[in-house]
Amino acid sequence: MPAVIASDAFAFGVGRHDVISALFVHSSGYGLFRESKLCAFALCRRFGRGDVIGPAVAANDEDAIAVVRPHVLEHDGVFLRLDTHREDGDPLSASLYRERVTLVPTEHSGVAHEPAHD
């Protein structure tokens, strides 16, 4: 969990230790590792009339698809929401639209901070 918390803080520009810790209790998750280092992750949980994927953190579209797609495949026929700051037509959205996922634009700081090192 520390690697997820650090990656989330780097991606969103603010530490959310308590939020991520709480989400872990109620979420399933996928992570992408290279040489034992977390490169991307996506959590998914019940939300409203279906489920929501998020947070999802990845350095590029391919890694994002690798950790989001398994959630999409597990939720066939179920309302599934993915909050994203990406615009329609990008590779992630195009890939997921084929799976019938509702994408919801979100606000973000746009400022990335290096994760804290112990």
N, C-alpha and C positions, 0 to 999 in steps of 0.2 A: 504494500500500500504506500510506502514512502515514495517510491518511484512515480506512482500515479499522482500523488499530491504534488510532487515537484514538477512533473510535466504539465499538470493542469495550471499551476501557478505561472509557469513560463509562458504557456499559451494564452492565458487570459489576463495576465498582468497584475494579478492579485492573488494572495494566498487564501485558499478556501479549505483549510484543513478540516474544520468541523463539518462543513457541507459535504465534502468528499467522503469523510468517515461515515456520515449518516447515510449517504447514498449507497455505500458498500453493503450496508445491512439489508437494503431493499432491492438490490440490483443484481443482475447477472452481467458478466463482463467478458470481453475478449481483449487480449493484448498481443502485440506483435513484438517479438524479441529478435535482436541480432547480437550475436556474441554475448549473450546473457544480459543485454541492456534493453530496457523498454523503449521502443521506438514509436509506438502508437497504442492507443486503447480506446474502447468505447463501452460505456455502461448502458444498460437498458432496464426499465422498471415500469410497473403499472402506473398509469397516469390518466385521469379523466375517463373517457369512454374507450380507452385502449391502452397502448403502451407508448413510451417515449424513449428514444435513444439519446443519450447525452448525460454527462459530457462525452464528447468524442474529440480526441486530440491526435493529430498526425502531422508530419512535416510535409507531406505531399499527397496528391490525390490517390495514388496507388495504395499507399499505406492506409489512408482513410477508408477506402473501399474494402481493404482486407479485414479491417476490424468492424466495420458497420454491416457489411453484407451478411455475415452469419446471423446477426439479429434479424435482418429483413427476412431471410429464408425461414427462420423459426416462427415468424409471425404471419405466415400466409393466411389471408382471409381475415385478419384482425387489423383494426385501425392502428396505424403506427405513425408516430410523429418524430421528425428529426429537426431540431432547431439548428440553423446554419447561418453564417454570415456571408455565404457564397451566393452568387447570382445564378438565376436559371441559365441552363445551357452549359455549365461547367461539367467536366468529366464525372465528378461525383454525383451531381444532380441527374445527369443524363443516365448514368448507370442505375441509380436508384428509382428513377421514374418508371423504368421497365418493371420494377418490383412493386409499383403502386404505393409509394411512400409519400406522405404529406410533408413537405418542407416548409418550415416557418422561419422567416428572416429574424435575426436577433441583432441586438446592438453589442458591440465589443469595443474595448479601449483602443485596439490597434497598436498597443505598445507591448512589446515582448520584453520580459525581464529574465535574466539568467536565473535558473533555480538555485536556491541556497544549497551549499555543500556543507556537510557535517565535518 
